[in-house]
Each structure stands twice: as C-alpha cells, then as structure tokens.
Amino acid sequence: MAKIEIYTTPFCGYCARAKSLLDRKGAAYDEMDVMMDDKKRTEMRARAHRTTVPQIFINGQHIGGSDELAALEQAGKLDALLAQPG
C-alpha cells in the first residue's frame, strides 16, 4: 500500500473532500494539521511550494490538492498510485 501524507486544517472543505475520496478507496493516510503547527506548515510549504491546504503526497510524490486528487481519480490513475508500495 502507498504511503500517503496529507497536510490539512480543520473546517477545510477541500481537505474533507480529499480525505473522503481516500477513505472511499480504503487508503490509509497520515494527516498533519498545519493550522496551529508552524513547523508543519513550513515543512508543507517547503515540500509543496504552495501555501494552501490540502497538500497531498503519495510515496513522496507531490500530487497537489483536492482538485488534482479528484482529477487523478477521474482519469483512472489514482488506483495505480495507491497500489504502489510506499
């Protein structure tokens, strides 16, 4: 199973949408709440080169946010990424 990391904040609709998609896929993920954690937010910005949440990584590869994750699903490419060992 792939190693999935997702940087989020509470009350974020895009974060909830991304997590819901991963949950429907049965994919386990490590969630990092960056709302009150400046160290994690700095880490997210350095890795993703973006400031918005969610930021999603699969096996260390930056996927992007909720829209990019949904686009992978629509293109039929998400299952293959999730099946790769992490």
NUKE-66921 format. One record per residue: residue in one letter; x, y, z of N, C-alpha, C, CB in turn. Coordinates in Angstrom, 3 decimals, always signed. Glycine has a CB too. Layout:
+---+----------+----------+----------+----------+----------+----------+----------+----------+----------+----------+----------+----------+
| r |   n_east |  n_north |     n_up |  ca_east | ca_north |    ca_up |   c_east |  c_north |     c_up |  cb_east | cb_north |    cb_up |
+---+----------+----------+----------+----------+----------+----------+----------+----------+----------+----------+----------+----------+
| A |        X |        Y |        Z |        X |        Y |        Z |        X |        Y |        Z |        X |        Y |        Z |
...
+---+----------+----------+----------+----------+----------+----------+----------+----------+----------+----------+----------+----------+
END
This chain:
+---+----------+----------+----------+----------+----------+----------+----------+----------+----------+----------+----------+----------+
| r |   n_east |  n_north |     n_up |  ca_east | ca_north |    ca_up |   c_east |  c_north |     c_up |  cb_east | cb_north |    cb_up |
+---+----------+----------+----------+----------+----------+----------+----------+----------+----------+----------+----------+----------+
| M |   +0.838 |   -1.182 |   +0.000 |   +0.000 |   +0.000 |   +0.000 |   +0.884 |   +1.247 |   +0.000 |   -0.954 |   -0.003 |   +1.218 |
| A |   +0.435 |   +2.265 |   -0.659 |   +1.187 |   +3.509 |   -0.782 |   +1.253 |   +4.257 |   +0.549 |   +0.561 |   +4.399 |   -1.853 |
| K |   +2.317 |   +5.043 |   +0.698 |   +2.421 |   +5.926 |   +1.858 |   +1.818 |   +7.262 |   +1.451 |   +3.918 |   +6.088 |   +2.347 |
| I |   +0.751 |   +7.656 |   +2.131 |   +0.030 |   +8.883 |   +1.796 |   +0.151 |   +9.863 |   +2.949 |   -1.462 |   +8.589 |   +1.481 |
| E |   +0.540 |  +11.086 |   +2.626 |   +0.623 |  +12.160 |   +3.602 |   -0.274 |  +13.288 |   +3.116 |   +2.101 |  +12.647 |   +3.802 |
| I |   -1.048 |  +13.853 |   +4.022 |   -1.938 |  +14.951 |   +3.659 |   -1.871 |  +16.032 |   +4.732 |   -3.397 |  +14.448 |   +3.477 |
| Y |   -1.521 |  +17.228 |   +4.296 |   -1.481 |  +18.391 |   +5.179 |   -2.851 |  +19.043 |   +5.120 |   -0.343 |  +19.403 |   +4.770 |
| T |   -3.444 |  +19.302 |   +6.278 |   -4.811 |  +19.805 |   +6.344 |   -4.952 |  +20.881 |   +7.416 |   -5.784 |  +18.661 |   +6.618 |
| T |   -6.146 |  +21.460 |   +7.453 |   -6.584 |  +22.289 |   +8.569 |   -8.017 |  +21.879 |   +8.892 |   -6.481 |  +23.831 |   +8.232 |
| P |   -8.460 |  +22.116 |  +10.132 |   -9.857 |  +21.829 |  +10.467 |  -10.795 |  +22.747 |   +9.677 |  -10.095 |  +21.997 |  +11.988 |
| F |  -11.988 |  +22.298 |   +9.462 |  -13.040 |  +23.093 |   +8.822 |  -12.719 |  +23.456 |   +7.373 |  -13.273 |  +24.357 |   +9.613 |
| C |  -11.855 |  +22.681 |   +6.738 |  -11.465 |  +22.911 |   +5.349 |  -12.262 |  +21.957 |   +4.463 |   -9.921 |  +22.711 |   +5.149 |
| G |  -13.160 |  +22.503 |   +3.659 |  -13.990 |  +21.677 |   +2.793 |  -13.192 |  +20.878 |   +1.780 |  -14.978 |  +22.532 |   +2.078 |
| Y |  -12.143 |  +21.481 |   +1.222 |  -11.302 |  +20.769 |   +0.259 |  -10.555 |  +19.619 |   +0.929 |  -10.305 |  +21.734 |   -0.396 |
| C |  -10.119 |  +19.846 |   +2.173 |   -9.446 |  +18.787 |   +2.931 |  -10.412 |  +17.628 |   +3.167 |   -8.908 |  +19.331 |   +4.284 |
| A |  -11.636 |  +17.964 |   +3.579 |  -12.646 |  +16.936 |   +3.835 |  -12.949 |  +16.148 |   +2.565 |  -13.933 |  +17.571 |   +4.385 |
| R |  -13.015 |  +16.832 |   +1.428 |  -13.296 |  +16.160 |   +0.161 |  -12.162 |  +15.194 |   -0.208 |  -13.501 |  +17.199 |   -0.963 |
| A |  -10.929 |  +15.640 |   -0.047 |   -9.784 |  +14.778 |   -0.367 |   -9.746 |  +13.565 |   +0.564 |   -8.461 |  +15.572 |   -0.262 |
| K |   -9.950 |  +13.791 |   +1.850 |   -9.938 |  +12.670 |   +2.805 |  -11.086 |  +11.710 |   +2.530 |  -10.024 |  +13.190 |   +4.253 |
| S |  -12.232 |  +12.230 |   +2.152 |  -13.379 |  +11.381 |   +1.837 |  -13.076 |  +10.473 |   +0.651 |  -14.614 |  +12.238 |   +1.542 |
| L |  -12.444 |  +11.010 |   -0.375 |  -12.076 |  +10.198 |   -1.530 |  -11.100 |   +9.105 |   -1.122 |  -11.465 |  +11.072 |   -2.635 |
| L |  -10.090 |   +9.454 |   -0.337 |   -9.124 |   +8.459 |   +0.124 |   -9.799 |   +7.415 |   +1.008 |   -7.979 |   +9.137 |   +0.887 |
| D |  -10.722 |   +7.855 |   +1.854 |  -11.460 |   +6.922 |   +2.712 |  -12.279 |   +5.947 |   +1.878 |  -12.377 |   +7.687 |   +3.676 |
| R |  -12.945 |   +6.456 |   +0.832 |  -13.740 |   +5.578 |   -0.046 |  -12.857 |   +4.542 |   -0.744 |  -14.495 |   +6.414 |   -1.099 |
| K |  -11.618 |   +4.910 |   -0.992 |  -10.664 |   +3.992 |   -1.624 |  -10.063 |   +3.023 |   -0.611 |   -9.549 |   +4.779 |   -2.313 |
| G |  -10.348 |   +3.218 |   +0.664 |   -9.773 |   +2.367 |   +1.700 |   -8.299 |   +2.639 |   +1.928 |   -9.966 |   +0.922 |   +1.342 |
| A |   -7.860 |   +3.835 |   +1.566 |   -6.447 |   +4.203 |   +1.670 |   -6.153 |   +4.822 |   +3.031 |   -6.057 |   +5.180 |   +0.546 |
| A |   -5.157 |   +4.281 |   +3.695 |   -4.712 |   +4.854 |   +4.968 |   -3.792 |   +6.033 |   +4.674 |   -3.985 |   +3.784 |   +5.852 |
| Y |   -3.871 |   +7.067 |   +5.501 |   -3.026 |   +8.241 |   +5.284 |   -2.618 |   +8.842 |   +6.609 |   -3.751 |   +9.286 |   +4.427 |
| D |   -1.483 |   +9.530 |   +6.582 |   -1.018 |  +10.299 |   +7.726 |   -1.477 |  +11.732 |   +7.511 |   +0.547 |  +10.208 |   +7.898 |
| E |   -2.265 |  +12.236 |   +8.442 |   -2.780 |  +13.594 |   +8.345 |   -2.011 |  +14.509 |   +9.283 |   -4.283 |  +13.634 |   +8.667 |
| M |   -1.571 |  +15.639 |   +8.745 |   -0.851 |  +16.620 |   +9.538 |   -1.630 |  +17.927 |   +9.526 |   +0.589 |  +16.825 |   +9.002 |
| D |   -2.126 |  +18.314 |  +10.695 |   -2.887 |  +19.554 |  +10.847 |   -1.892 |  +20.709 |  +10.978 |   -3.850 |  +19.487 |  +12.093 |
| V |   -1.921 |  +21.611 |  +10.006 |   -0.964 |  +22.716 |   +9.997 |   -1.540 |  +24.018 |  +10.552 |   -0.475 |  +22.947 |   +8.595 |
| M |   -2.773 |  +23.983 |  +11.037 |   -3.412 |  +25.217 |  +11.494 |   -2.634 |  +25.898 |  +12.624 |   -4.826 |  +24.921 |  +11.956 |
| M |   -2.263 |  +25.137 |  +13.617 |   -1.573 |  +25.710 |  +14.772 |   -0.120 |  +25.243 |  +14.883 |   -2.318 |  +25.355 |  +16.040 |
| D |   +0.361 |  +24.546 |  +13.865 |   +1.708 |  +23.974 |  +13.906 |   +2.575 |  +24.645 |  +12.842 |   +1.666 |  +22.430 |  +13.689 |
| D |   +3.262 |  +25.704 |  +13.237 |   +4.086 |  +26.452 |  +12.293 |   +5.185 |  +25.600 |  +11.674 |   +4.699 |  +27.647 |  +12.980 |
| K |   +5.727 |  +24.672 |  +12.438 |   +6.792 |  +23.813 |  +11.914 |   +6.258 |  +22.945 |  +10.774 |   +7.381 |  +22.924 |  +13.040 |
| K |   +5.083 |  +22.360 |  +10.968 |   +4.476 |  +21.522 |   +9.924 |   +4.064 |  +22.375 |   +8.716 |   +3.245 |  +20.761 |  +10.487 |
| R |   +3.553 |  +23.582 |   +8.958 |   +3.168 |  +24.463 |   +7.840 |   +4.403 |  +24.837 |   +7.021 |   +2.458 |  +25.751 |   +8.365 |
| T |   +5.512 |  +25.142 |   +7.691 |   +6.763 |  +25.457 |   +6.999 |   +7.237 |  +24.250 |   +6.201 |   +7.850 |  +25.898 |   +8.003 |
| E |   +7.140 |  +23.073 |   +6.801 |   +7.505 |  +21.833 |   +6.105 |   +6.647 |  +21.649 |   +4.846 |   +7.341 |  +20.613 |   +7.048 |
| M |   +5.334 |  +21.869 |   +4.978 |   +4.426 |  +21.730 |   +3.844 |   +4.808 |  +22.696 |   +2.727 |   +2.976 |  +21.972 |   +4.283 |
| R |   +5.054 |  +23.937 |   +3.076 |   +5.418 |  +24.941 |   +2.062 |   +6.711 |  +24.568 |   +1.357 |   +5.559 |  +26.328 |   +2.703 |
| A |   +7.682 |  +24.069 |   +2.106 |   +8.964 |  +23.682 |   +1.507 |   +8.801 |  +22.490 |   +0.564 |   +9.985 |  +23.346 |   +2.603 |
| R |   +7.968 |  +21.552 |   +0.938 |   +7.778 |  +20.350 |   +0.113 |   +6.894 |  +20.610 |   -1.097 |   +7.176 |  +19.235 |   +0.948 |
| A |   +5.796 |  +21.352 |   -0.895 |   +4.791 |  +21.514 |   -1.944 |   +4.983 |  +22.789 |   -2.770 |   +3.416 |  +21.518 |   -1.329 |
| H |   +5.730 |  +23.749 |   -2.230 |   +5.869 |  +25.063 |   -2.867 |   +4.502 |  +25.719 |   -3.063 |   +6.594 |  +24.932 |   -4.224 |
| R |   +3.600 |  +25.429 |   -2.132 |   +2.260 |  +26.013 |   -2.116 |   +1.895 |  +26.326 |   -0.669 |   +1.207 |  +25.048 |   -2.769 |
| T |   +0.936 |  +27.233 |   -0.513 |   +0.559 |  +27.642 |   +0.843 |   -0.842 |  +27.182 |   +1.230 |   +0.646 |  +29.145 |   +0.971 |
| T |   -1.595 |  +26.635 |   +0.285 |   -2.975 |  +26.236 |   +0.559 |   -3.050 |  +24.769 |   +0.984 |   -3.854 |  +26.474 |   -0.679 |
| V |   -4.137 |  +24.429 |   +1.661 |   -4.392 |  +23.047 |   +2.043 |   -5.624 |  +22.561 |   +1.294 |   -4.583 |  +22.911 |   +3.585 |
| P |   -5.722 |  +21.253 |   +1.094 |   -4.751 |  +20.238 |   +1.464 |   -3.589 |  +20.194 |   +0.478 |   -5.420 |  +18.877 |   +1.545 |
| Q |   -2.492 |  +19.628 |   +0.939 |   -1.380 |  +19.267 |   +0.067 |   -1.154 |  +17.777 |   +0.292 |   -0.066 |  +20.128 |   +0.370 |
| I |   -1.162 |  +17.033 |   -0.802 |   -1.168 |  +15.572 |   -0.731 |   +0.089 |  +15.017 |   -1.390 |   -2.434 |  +14.993 |   -1.407 |
| F |   +0.703 |  +14.057 |   -0.701 |   +1.873 |  +13.356 |   -1.212 |   +1.583 |  +11.861 |   -1.194 |   +3.147 |  +13.692 |   -0.375 |
| I |   +1.908 |  +11.194 |   -2.284 |   +1.791 |   +9.736 |   -2.354 |   +3.173 |   +9.194 |   -2.665 |   +0.735 |   +9.279 |   -3.437 |
| N |   +3.685 |   +8.390 |   -1.741 |   +5.048 |   +7.855 |   -1.845 |   +6.066 |   +8.963 |   -2.108 |   +5.122 |   +6.805 |   -2.961 |
| G |   +5.887 |  +10.078 |   -1.409 |   +6.824 |  +11.189 |   -1.519 |   +6.611 |  +12.081 |   -2.724 |   +8.196 |  +10.666 |   -1.555 |
| Q |   +5.753 |  +11.689 |   -3.644 |   +5.469 |  +12.481 |   -4.847 |   +4.341 |  +13.466 |   -4.545 |   +5.088 |  +11.559 |   -6.052 |
| H |   +4.576 |  +14.735 |   -4.840 |   +3.556 |  +15.746 |   -4.604 |   +2.450 |  +15.585 |   -5.640 |   +4.163 |  +17.176 |   -4.659 |
| I |   +1.241 |  +15.348 |   -5.152 |   +0.072 |  +15.184 |   -6.013 |   -0.602 |  +16.530 |   -6.241 |   -0.924 |  +14.181 |   -5.397 |
| G |   -0.623 |  +17.359 |   -5.216 |   -1.315 |  +18.640 |   -5.271 |   -2.405 |  +18.663 |   -4.224 |   -1.901 |  +18.899 |   -6.672 |
| G |   -3.508 |  +19.311 |   -4.565 |   -4.612 |  +19.444 |   -3.634 |   -5.774 |  +18.535 |   -3.978 |   -5.076 |  +20.863 |   -3.594 |
| S |   -6.930 |  +18.896 |   -3.467 |   -8.143 |  +18.101 |   -3.649 |   -8.527 |  +17.971 |   -5.125 |   -9.293 |  +18.722 |   -2.869 |
| D |   -8.430 |  +19.068 |   -5.866 |   -8.805 |  +19.032 |   -7.284 |   -7.899 |  +18.100 |   -8.086 |   -8.754 |  +20.441 |   -7.879 |
| E |   -6.604 |  +18.141 |   -7.800 |   -5.670 |  +17.265 |   -8.506 |   -5.901 |  +15.798 |   -8.152 |   -4.231 |  +17.658 |   -8.181 |
| L |   -6.222 |  +15.540 |   -6.881 |   -6.529 |  +14.171 |   -6.468 |   -7.775 |  +13.673 |   -7.186 |   -6.722 |  +14.091 |   -4.941 |
| A |   -8.812 |  +14.513 |   -7.263 |  -10.047 |  +14.147 |   -7.961 |   -9.786 |  +13.933 |   -9.450 |  -11.121 |  +15.234 |   -7.763 |
| A |   -8.912 |  +14.740 |  -10.044 |   -8.586 |  +14.588 |  -11.464 |   -7.895 |  +13.251 |  -11.724 |   -7.691 |  +15.747 |  -11.937 |
| L |   -7.015 |  +12.829 |  -10.810 |   -6.377 |  +11.516 |  -10.942 |   -7.421 |  +10.411 |  -10.901 |   -5.334 |  +11.302 |   -9.830 |
| E |   -8.394 |  +10.555 |  -10.016 |   -9.471 |   +9.573 |   -9.898 |  -10.289 |   +9.541 |  -11.192 |  -10.382 |   +9.900 |   -8.683 |
| Q |  -10.650 |  +10.694 |  -11.704 |  -11.456 |  +10.764 |  -12.929 |  -10.713 |  +10.194 |  -14.128 |  -11.858 |  +12.205 |  -13.213 |
| A |   -9.391 |  +10.358 |  -14.147 |   -8.578 |   +9.852 |  -15.250 |   -8.271 |   +8.363 |  -15.100 |   -7.282 |  +10.639 |  -15.343 |
| G |   -8.700 |   +7.772 |  -13.981 |   -8.439 |   +6.354 |  -13.757 |   -7.012 |   +6.045 |  -13.341 |   -8.758 |   +5.592 |  -14.988 |
| K |   -6.296 |   +7.038 |  -12.832 |   -4.886 |   +6.855 |  -12.471 |   -4.638 |   +6.730 |  -10.969 |   -4.086 |   +8.002 |  -13.002 |
| L |   -5.635 |   +7.051 |  -10.153 |   -5.428 |   +7.066 |   -8.703 |   -5.204 |   +5.671 |   -8.141 |   -6.615 |   +7.707 |   -8.013 |
| D |   -5.973 |   +4.693 |   -8.581 |   -5.850 |   +3.336 |   -8.035 |   -4.431 |   +2.792 |   -8.212 |   -6.860 |   +2.394 |   -8.712 |
| A |   -3.822 |   +3.031 |   -9.359 |   -2.458 |   +2.554 |   -9.606 |   -1.465 |   +3.206 |   -8.652 |   -2.050 |   +2.832 |  -11.057 |
| L |   -1.638 |   +4.512 |   -8.402 |   -0.754 |   +5.195 |   -7.444 |   -0.928 |   +4.631 |   -6.039 |   -1.030 |   +6.709 |   -7.440 |
| L |   -2.175 |   +4.381 |   -5.662 |   -2.444 |   +3.879 |   -4.312 |   -1.953 |   +2.455 |   -4.123 |   -3.926 |   +3.948 |   -4.016 |
| A |   -1.834 |   +1.709 |   -5.211 |   -1.408 |   +0.309 |   -5.120 |   +0.116 |   +0.161 |   -5.009 |   -1.908 |   -0.459 |   -6.333 |
| Q |   +0.847 |   +1.201 |   -5.345 |   +2.301 |   +1.127 |   -5.289 |   +2.772 |   +1.061 |   -3.840 |   +2.932 |   +2.333 |   -6.007 |
| P |   +3.724 |   +0.173 |   -3.569 |   +4.237 |   +0.096 |   -2.184 |   +4.988 |   +1.372 |   -1.821 |   +5.169 |   -1.136 |   -2.009 |
| G |   +4.813 |   +1.782 |   -0.594 |   +5.462 |   +3.003 |   -0.123 |   +6.508 |   +2.673 |   +0.839 |   +4.491 |   +3.953 |   +0.493 |
+---+----------+----------+----------+----------+----------+----------+----------+----------+----------+----------+----------+----------+
END
